[in-house]
């Protein structure tokens, strides 16, 4: 699990494609002493496993599925990437719960000054629309952000200058691809609805007996969901 609070901006040192995937070497400084072989690291929001540790970089394998779902196919050596190590047990959850399982690739549209910061708009594939809500969470290149405005195929986020300075958001140009991960809670909620689990009484184990749960669609609507 990750939180979307970027620890460091590293860079792609090498990216080699091969049959069935790719291998990437990521240069890093701040997080490298805390990364060991087998550890998970979010690289631009993509959960990767460190397979080798070098003096100033770590190496990861990328599966074909990850290449299909993310913007890694378009990344060039030297590109700067947001890095975050996995959340330790008992760690601070400063952003929102993220898996590092990118849903699809979006596009940066425009960045405009807004107050003391900026408003950045991103286009997204229509298939993700049902998971996005105004004031809800979304991960863009591994950064936990809050949706300020939402349209049919684009959303905008408000970004403070600090976030621009400690991530690669400030380097994006119109048309640049970004990795998008929607809030995992929305995906689970949709699946429960598909299976009819929210309409049927749920039985809770209580010793030898059970009690019916009030978790139904009508109940959730009554609570403001």
Secondary structure, DSSP 4 states (H G I P E B T S, - for coil): -B-S---EEEEEEEEEEETTEEEEEEE-STTGGG--TT-EEEETTEEEEEEEE-SSEEEEEEEHHHHHHSSGGG--TT-EEEEEEPPPTT----S--B-S---EEEEEEEEEEETTEEEEEEE--GGGGGG--TT-EEEETTEEEEEEEE-SSEEEEEE-HHHHHHSSGGG--TT-EEEEEE-HHHHHHHHHHHHTTTTSPPEEEETTEEEE---SHHHHHHTT-
